[in-house]
Amino acid sequence: MQNPTAPAGARTSDSFYFTHWIIVLVSAVATFATIAATERLLKQGAARLLSKRATIIALAAYALSLGFPLLAGFSDDLLHPVAVIATGALSAWLFVRWGTSIGPNGPRELIALSSFALMFAFILAIALYELPAQITQAIVALLPFASAAALQSSNEKPREAASSDEEPTATSAKSASLKFFGTLLIQGMAFGLLHYLYGTVVLEKCDDPYCPLRHLQPLFPISVEDFYGFVSIIGLALAAGIILVAIKALRLNFRKLLYVVGFPLMALGFLIIGSDAGLRVAEGVNHASGLNFVYGEVIYVSGYYYVIVIAWALCAHLGRTGKESYTSTYTWSGLSLLGGQLIGFLLSALTTLLEVSRSNLCFLTLFALMLSSLLIVTNDTLWAEWGGVKPSEAETMGTFRRACASIADAHGLTPRETEVFNLVVHGRSMAHIAESLVISRDTVKTHCRSIYHKLGIHSQQEAINLVEAEMSIERDQRMQGL
């Protein structure tokens, strides 16, 4: 559903192309809106709507919507809209279903699974281009069943909300979420423009001696029209590689991962596409002119899927910390992305009446992406409301508490000794501990002597070193688990 080119063999006219994407996007947006409304009005209703039993019902409805019109002998004019509506609705439902299923596993595991999925999609897309169009369409129609089967066999973890000293108010949490989803809306609008470009520009055969089409044609039966769509799948593999490099360099600093890497990467794609060598106007007609359009397309697509994966990981983090429910975050992120695509597609179409060139559209999109990125990356209030949304900070406190609890349990500290120990390893003085626990300084000294004896240490610094060593062990175990 996310490929900006129309299904193989289906694109017969510009009107067909526009109708196809409007129907599929409206169907997906309506499904996301239904789930969001159900989750808001009936909490348990949303849980039932996304249960494993509902998976079977959704697949049955999908199969019925595809098979019944065909068996009843309806014309192709009716068959295609029904199939498109079913595809859009099921895609949206699976988006939320997968998010609520693997989100509780945490952002690291979600990123690993998503990177694997991107590489699998890249390999599958290459294989599909080698097959006849009818077989390709049949395989694509069966993909939701494979996805649902994987969902059914997955082991869903119960929600584990991380402890937090200060929970944001409902107003601040809502404000932070709206800003995040607003940037996803702009991201979706940019992708809607890419859909529009495919439907309105003349795709030229690139004459550059280094054009990939020259090397791909002997291996794949690719026409000029298919070439631009085919090359875009390289962005899937590139996105997986960028994710691995970015995570290695930035860990899980979502502020930088999303708005210092992801959004500028998408903007760079539009900068290259919109250049004179990427789009040109000849006799009033916009042409996609060769290598620059291809390079820009690949870079933008890689940035788009990179941001989707990181946004999914952010949703998992927000759900895990208890600041947002998994259903809410994944539903609204999907609604923002697909709603943005619909808005961007329609707005781009309206600009035709104003005779705005495609290059200018690309530069307007570039400006919107960079402006939204700048506004949110410099908004310290937003990141503070989400605990920094940098798990290396938020999770450090959780790791610290677990390390203290583990040491206390292992050495048999009493509840009062545990309270004193927690303050000692925070670097607190005797006077501060006595005041905090409302006990005398002599009592604090007695507890400290007992704690040091049980732990086999002789100073406050040794106690701190012991906790840091325990934290280091947990971090190593977690990284190996990734």
Secondary structure by P-SEA (a helix, b strand, c coil): cccccccccccccaaaaaaaaaaaaaaaaaaaaaaaaaaaccaaaaaaaacaaaaaaaaaaaaaaacccccccccaaaaaaaaaaaaaaaaaaaaaaaaaacccccaaaaaaaaaaaaaaaaaaaaaaaaccaaaaaaaaaaaaaaaaaaaaaccccccccccccccccaaaaaaaaaaaaaaaaaaaaaaaaaaaaaaccccccccccccccccccccccccccaaaaaaaaaaaaaaaaaaaaaaaaccccccccccccaaaaaaaaaaaaaccccccccccccccccaaaaaaaaaaaaaaaaaaaaaaaaaaaaaaaccccaaaaaaaaaaaaaaaaaaaaaaaaaaccccccaaaaaaaaaaaaaaaaaaaaaaaaaaaaaccccaaaaaaaaaaaaaaaaaaaaacccaaaaaaaaaaaacccaaaaaaaacccaaaaaaaaaaaaaaaccccaaaaaaaaaaaaaaaaaaaaaac
